Amino acid sequence: MSGDAAREHERRMRKAAEYLAARRRAEGPQKEEEAAADSPGDSDVTPSALAGKPLPGLGRPLDPDWWVKELIRREQLTGLAPAPFLLRKEDAELDGVLDAQYSERRVREILEDFNARVIEARRQLLGGPPVVTPTRDVEREVERWKQRRAPQPPAGTGKSPAHRSWWRRILRGDSG
């Protein structure tokens, strides 16, 4: 019986090896390289990006959340702060966002959405930092947006020396 069990074991091992070989062929050469890199062997020591360089953060005090901060920095994650901080940052950048809009309707939508989020953040009873960001007066902000978009009249009432003909500048003594 042990001979039968050994043959059965060998047959199953061959079948598994054939299956893995067919699967690797189907996945392509990239998967084979990844599998070779993951398998133990003489390539266990991989070159490090820090080879020959000092370890980052050696001189700083120990921060228990260092790995979270490093993950946020490395992955460039945004929007992870509490709502009051995000609203304060958005409030500081809101004029630039409004200036990029081309229709008054869109400016009003953005302002109404911002005001609704500020009011909702004030209603939250979860604790955390207080919401000190003021709501924006929609009509006043739309007027400011229109003023910023209006073409500015040229400075000065008369022509500048560069716009006068060259012989008038010479006759009047303008060197401009």
Backbone torsions as a table, in degrees:
resi	resn	phi	psi	omega
1	MET	NA	-32.3	-179.7
2	SER	-67.7	-31.8	176.6
3	GLY	-66.2	-40.2	177.5
4	ASP	-65.4	-40.4	-179.9
5	ALA	-65.9	-38.8	179.8
6	ALA	-66.5	-42.3	178.0
7	ARG	-63.6	-41.4	178.8
8	GLU	-62.0	-41.6	178.5
9	HIS	-62.8	-45.1	178.5
10	GLU	-61.7	-42.2	-180.0
11	ARG	-62.5	-43.3	179.3
12	ARG	-65.4	-39.5	179.9
13	MET	-64.8	-43.0	177.2
14	ARG	-62.2	-42.8	-179.3
15	LYS	-63.5	-41.6	178.9
16	ALA	-65.2	-39.9	179.0
17	ALA	-66.0	-40.7	176.9
18	GLU	-63.3	-41.4	179.5
19	TYR	-62.0	-46.6	179.8
20	LEU	-63.8	-39.2	179.0
21	ALA	-64.9	-41.7	178.4
22	ALA	-65.7	-38.6	179.9
23	ARG	-66.6	-41.0	178.5
24	ARG	-64.7	-39.4	177.6
25	ARG	-63.3	-37.7	-178.7
26	ALA	-71.4	-33.6	-177.7
27	GLU	-78.8	-20.9	176.2
28	GLY	97.4	174.7	-175.1
29	PRO	-68.4	-26.5	-178.3
30	GLN	-65.2	-42.5	179.4
31	LYS	-65.6	-34.1	178.1
32	GLU	-64.4	-40.0	178.7
33	GLU	-65.6	-40.5	178.4
34	GLU	-64.8	-41.6	179.8
35	ALA	-64.8	-40.0	178.4
36	ALA	-66.1	-36.5	179.7
37	ALA	-70.9	-33.3	-179.4
38	ASP	-80.5	-24.0	-176.0
39	SER	-75.0	146.0	179.5
40	PRO	-69.0	151.0	179.6
41	GLY	163.7	-150.4	-176.1
42	ASP	-78.0	-3.4	178.8
43	SER	-102.8	27.8	-179.9
44	ASP	-65.6	-31.7	-179.5
45	VAL	-93.0	111.7	179.3
46	THR	-101.5	147.0	177.8
47	PRO	-65.6	138.5	-176.8
48	SER	-102.3	151.4	176.5
49	ALA	-69.1	-18.0	-178.4
50	LEU	-99.6	10.4	-177.8
51	ALA	-60.8	122.0	178.2
52	GLY	81.4	3.8	-179.5
53	LYS	-115.4	154.6	178.0
54	PRO	-70.7	151.3	179.0
55	LEU	-69.8	135.9	-179.4
56	PRO	-69.0	141.8	175.2
57	GLY	80.6	14.6	-178.1
58	LEU	-68.6	-35.1	-176.2
59	GLY	-88.0	-4.4	-176.6
60	ARG	-92.1	156.5	176.1
61	PRO	-68.2	157.3	-176.6
62	LEU	-68.2	127.2	177.9
63	ASP	-114.2	121.0	-177.4
64	PRO	-66.4	-20.9	-179.6
65	ASP	-103.1	25.8	-176.5
66	TRP	-61.0	-37.0	-175.8
67	TRP	-70.5	-33.7	177.8
68	VAL	-69.0	-44.7	179.7
69	LYS	-63.8	-39.1	178.1
70	GLU	-66.3	-40.2	177.6
71	LEU	-63.1	-44.0	179.1
72	ILE	-62.8	-42.9	-179.8
73	ARG	-67.3	-46.2	-175.9
74	ARG	-67.5	-42.4	-177.7
75	GLU	-87.7	-3.7	180.0
76	GLN	53.8	49.8	179.7
77	LEU	-79.5	140.1	178.3
78	THR	-129.4	164.3	177.0
79	GLY	78.4	22.3	-177.5
80	LEU	-101.2	1.3	-178.4
81	ALA	-83.6	164.8	174.2
82	PRO	-61.7	154.6	-175.5
83	ALA	-53.9	-41.6	179.7
84	PRO	-59.9	-37.2	179.3
85	PHE	-70.3	-41.6	178.7
86	LEU	-64.1	-40.8	179.3
87	LEU	-66.8	-38.0	178.3
88	ARG	-63.6	-41.9	178.2
89	LYS	-66.8	-42.4	179.3
90	GLU	-64.7	-36.8	177.8
91	ASP	-62.3	-39.9	179.6
92	ALA	-66.9	-30.2	-177.2
93	GLU	-98.8	2.0	-171.6
94	LEU	-67.3	-38.0	179.4
95	ASP	-60.9	-40.8	177.8
96	GLY	-64.9	-38.0	178.0
97	VAL	-66.1	-41.9	-180.0
98	LEU	-66.7	-38.3	-179.7
99	ASP	-64.0	-24.3	-179.6
100	ALA	-81.0	-8.5	-178.1
101	GLN	-86.6	151.6	-176.7
102	TYR	-109.1	-12.2	-179.1
103	SER	-125.3	146.3	178.9
104	GLU	-65.0	-35.0	179.1
105	ARG	-60.4	-43.6	180.0
106	ARG	-66.8	-37.7	177.8
107	VAL	-62.7	-42.9	178.8
108	ARG	-64.1	-40.6	178.9
109	GLU	-61.8	-43.7	-179.3
110	ILE	-64.2	-44.2	-179.4
111	LEU	-65.7	-42.3	179.5
112	GLU	-65.0	-39.5	177.3
113	ASP	-64.6	-43.1	178.8
114	PHE	-61.2	-47.2	-179.7
115	ASN	-62.1	-39.7	179.5
116	ALA	-64.2	-39.7	179.2
117	ARG	-69.6	-34.2	177.0
118	VAL	-66.0	-44.7	-179.8
119	ILE	-65.1	-41.4	178.9
120	GLU	-64.3	-38.6	179.0
121	ALA	-67.1	-33.4	177.1
122	ARG	-68.3	-29.5	-178.1
123	ARG	-79.4	-17.8	-178.0
124	GLN	-66.0	135.2	-179.8
125	LEU	-110.2	31.7	-176.5
126	LEU	-85.4	-4.5	-176.1
127	GLY	85.4	-161.2	-178.8
128	GLY	90.5	-169.8	-177.2
129	PRO	-67.9	148.6	-179.7
130	PRO	-72.4	154.1	177.8
131	VAL	-90.6	108.1	-179.8
132	VAL	-106.9	2.3	-179.7
133	THR	-73.6	124.9	179.4
134	PRO	-79.0	155.2	172.5
135	THR	-75.7	159.7	-179.4
136	ARG	-103.7	136.6	174.7
137	ASP	-74.1	116.3	-172.3
138	VAL	-62.3	-46.7	-177.1
139	GLU	-64.1	-43.1	179.9
140	ARG	-65.1	-40.6	-179.7
141	GLU	-68.6	-35.3	177.0
142	VAL	-65.4	-40.9	177.3
143	GLU	-63.6	-42.3	177.4
144	ARG	-62.2	-40.7	178.4
145	TRP	-61.1	-43.4	179.2
146	LYS	-63.8	-40.7	179.3
147	GLN	-65.1	-39.8	179.4
148	ARG	-68.7	-28.6	-179.0
149	ARG	-86.4	-18.5	-177.9
150	ALA	-66.1	141.6	177.9
151	PRO	-65.5	135.7	-179.4
152	GLN	-83.2	133.4	177.2
153	PRO	-68.0	149.9	-179.8
154	PRO	-63.9	146.0	-179.3
155	ALA	-70.4	140.1	178.8
156	GLY	84.6	153.2	-178.5
157	THR	-98.1	-31.6	-178.7
158	GLY	-93.8	175.2	177.1
159	LYS	-75.4	145.2	176.6
160	SER	-78.5	158.7	-179.5
161	PRO	-56.8	-28.4	-179.2
162	ALA	-69.3	-22.3	-178.7
163	HIS	-90.3	-13.1	177.6
164	ARG	-82.1	156.4	179.8
165	SER	-66.5	157.4	-173.3
166	TRP	-66.8	-33.6	-177.4
167	TRP	-74.7	-27.7	175.6
168	ARG	-70.9	-35.5	178.1
169	ARG	-66.1	-38.2	-179.1
170	ILE	-68.8	-45.1	-179.1
171	LEU	-63.5	-37.7	-178.3
172	ARG	-87.0	-9.9	178.0
173	GLY	84.9	14.7	176.9
174	ASP	-77.4	128.0	179.0
175	SER	-94.4	-10.3	-174.3
176	GLY	-42.7	NA	NA
